């Protein structure tokens, strides 16, 4: 579920990477209708898109999966190298398990089906720009199915708690619960009355202990393995 972040007057710059012109035009028109969100560049392939992203350094990138020459997964990984502060929202018309699994490891912050409601997309863009993560409900279900069943993981033969849960401190457990709700580092810091730096440090520690690469993977693992 998407958690609403504090509204901000800061302008959110977006780059669209999508090979179908009609879809690009529709996305640009839709996004520019929303307050404080504007499209600053668009590309029909990943290579051109990466060039624009490197120059513009947008807060958010809308990335199609089925791009020519270089697919959206590879392009998302490249974005992390050339513009680490840019958040990637993957847009796809498919929910095949292999695509979802690859997307989860690419470093994207959100995964949306292309039939997403425009107002929801605007909310996802605003939230992701602030550090939150989001999974389309249909994709989330597929992602959960990729992990082993909880009963096979969560408890050891002697009934002890799983290593993943046992390694977390009580504070990290609190942070993980908020992370699963889609909270950004700023929101976590505010709720727990700590600094943003401290909240970020807790999230980094959680990722290491759960052996995952990003917040989305941590949230999916926490739910699937019944850690929270």
C-alpha positions in Angstrom: 0.0 0.0 0.0 1.2 3.5 -0.8 1.8 5.8 2.1 1.3 9.5 1.5 4.3 11.7 2.3 4.2 15.3 3.3 3.3 17.6 0.4 6.1 19.8 -0.7 6.4 22.8 -3.0 9.6 21.4 -4.5 9.3 20.7 -8.2 9.8 17.0 -9.1 11.6 16.6 -12.4 10.7 13.4 -14.3 12.4 11.7 -17.3 10.3 9.2 -19.3 12.1 6.2 -21.1 9.5 4.5 -23.2 9.7 3.2 -26.8 6.1 3.8 -27.8 5.5 7.4 -28.8 1.8 7.3 -28.0 2.5 6.1 -24.5 5.2 8.7 -24.0 2.9 11.4 -25.1 0.1 10.2 -22.8 2.4 9.9 -19.8 3.9 13.4 -20.4 0.5 14.9 -20.8 -0.9 13.2 -17.7 2.1 14.0 -15.5 2.3 17.6 -16.4 -1.3 18.1 -15.3 -0.2 17.5 -11.7 1.1 20.2 -9.4 4.8 20.3 -8.8 5.6 17.4 -11.2 7.1 18.1 -14.6 8.6 16.0 -17.4 12.1 17.4 -18.3 13.0 14.8 -20.9 11.9 11.7 -22.7 13.6 9.0 -24.8 12.5 6.1 -27.0 15.4 3.9 -26.0 17.7 3.2 -23.0 20.9 4.7 -24.4 19.3 8.1 -25.2 17.4 7.9 -21.9 20.6 7.4 -19.9 22.2 10.3 -21.7 19.3 12.6 -20.7 19.3 11.2 -17.2 23.0 11.9 -16.8 22.6 15.5 -17.9 19.3 16.3 -16.2 19.7 14.4 -13.0 16.0 14.0 -12.5 14.4 13.1 -9.1 12.3 10.4 -10.8 12.7 8.2 -13.9 9.8 6.3 -15.5 11.4 3.3 -17.1 9.7 0.8 -19.5 10.9 -2.8 -19.3 10.7 -3.7 -23.0 13.1 -1.3 -24.5 15.2 -1.9 -27.7 18.9 -2.7 -27.5 19.1 -2.4 -23.7 16.1 -3.5 -21.6 14.7 -1.5 -18.6 16.4 -3.7 -16.0 19.8 -3.1 -17.4 19.1 0.6 -17.9 17.9 0.9 -14.2 21.2 -0.6 -13.1 23.0 2.0 -15.2 20.9 4.8 -13.7 22.3 3.8 -10.2 25.8 4.4 -11.6 25.4 7.7 -13.4 22.7 9.3 -11.3 22.5 7.6 -7.9 20.0 10.2 -6.5 17.5 9.5 -9.3 14.7 7.1 -8.3 13.4 4.7 -10.9 9.8 3.6 -11.3 9.5 0.6 -13.6 6.4 0.6 -15.8 5.4 -2.7 -17.3 2.4 -4.3 -19.0 3.6 -7.8 -17.9 3.8 -9.5 -14.5 5.8 -12.6 -15.4 7.8 -14.0 -12.5 11.1 -13.7 -14.3 10.6 -10.0 -15.0 9.5 -9.3 -11.4 12.5 -11.1 -10.0 14.9 -9.2 -12.3 13.2 -5.9 -11.4 13.5 -6.6 -7.7 17.3 -6.8 -8.1 17.7 -3.8 -10.4 17.5 -1.1 -7.7 14.2 0.4 -8.8 12.0 2.0 -6.1 8.6 1.2 -7.6 7.0 -1.3 -10.0 3.8 -0.4 -11.7 1.5 -1.9 -14.3 0.8 0.5 -17.2 -2.9 0.5 -16.4 -2.2 2.4 -13.1 -4.7 5.2 -12.3 -3.1 8.6 -13.1 -3.7 10.0 -9.6 -2.1 6.9 -8.1 0.9 7.3 -10.5 1.3 10.9 -9.3 1.2 9.8 -5.7 3.8 7.1 -6.4 6.1 9.7 -8.1 5.8 12.1 -5.1 6.4 9.3 -2.6 9.3 7.7 -4.5 11.0 11.1 -4.9 11.0 11.3 -1.0 12.6 7.8 -0.6 9.5 5.5 -0.3 9.0 2.3 -2.3 5.9 0.9 -3.9 4.7 -2.3 -5.6 1.6 -2.6 -7.7 -0.7 -5.0 -5.9 -0.6 -7.5 -8.8 3.2 -7.4 -9.0 3.4 -7.6 -5.2 1.5 -10.9 -5.2 3.8 -12.3 -7.9 6.9 -11.1 -5.9 5.6 -12.9 -2.7 5.2 -16.1 -4.7 8.9 -16.0 -5.6 10.0 -16.7 -2.0 9.8 -20.0 -0.2 6.8 -20.6 2.0 7.0 -19.0 5.5 6.6 -22.3 7.3 9.7 -23.6 5.6 11.8 -20.6 6.6 10.6 -18.8 9.6 11.1 -21.4 12.3 14.0 -23.8 12.8 13.4 -27.4 13.7 13.7 -26.6 17.4 11.0 -23.9 17.1 13.5 -21.0 17.4 13.0 -17.8 15.6 14.6 -17.4 12.2 18.1 -16.0 12.0 16.9 -13.0 10.0 14.4 -11.9 12.8 16.8 -12.8 15.6 19.6 -10.6 14.2 17.4 -7.5 14.2 17.5 -5.2 17.2 14.2 -4.0 18.6 14.7 -0.6 17.0 15.5 -2.2 13.6 12.4 -4.3 13.9 10.4 -1.0 14.4 12.1 0.5 11.4 11.3 -2.6 9.3 7.6 -2.4 10.2 7.6 1.2 9.0 9.6 0.3 5.9 7.0 -2.3 4.9 4.4 0.4 5.1 6.3 2.3 2.5 7.6 5.0 4.8 10.5 7.1 3.7 13.6 7.7 5.8 12.2 11.2 6.7 8.9 9.7 7.8 10.6 7.0 9.8 12.8 9.5 11.6 9.7 11.7 12.4 7.7 8.7 13.8 10.6 7.3 15.9 11.8 10.8 16.9 15.3 10.3 15.6 17.5 12.0 13.0 17.1 11.2 9.3 20.8 10.1 9.4 20.0 7.6 12.2 16.9 6.3 10.3 19.0 5.8 7.2 21.7 3.9 9.2 19.0 1.6 10.6 17.7 0.9 7.1 21.2 0.1 5.8 21.7 -2.3 8.7 18.4 -4.0 8.0 19.3 -4.5 4.4 22.7 -6.1 5.4 21.1 -8.4 8.0 18.3 -9.5 5.7 20.8 -10.0 2.8 18.9 -7.9 0.4 19.8 -5.1 -1.9 17.1 -2.5 -1.5 14.0 -1.5 0.5 11.5 -3.3 -1.7 13.3 -6.6 -1.4 13.4 -6.1 2.4 9.7 -5.4 2.6 8.8 -8.4 0.4 11.1 -10.7 2.5 9.7 -9.4 5.8 6.2 -10.2 4.7 6.9 -13.5 3.0 9.0 -14.9 5.8 6.6 -13.5 8.5 9.4 -11.5 10.1 7.1 -8.7 11.2 
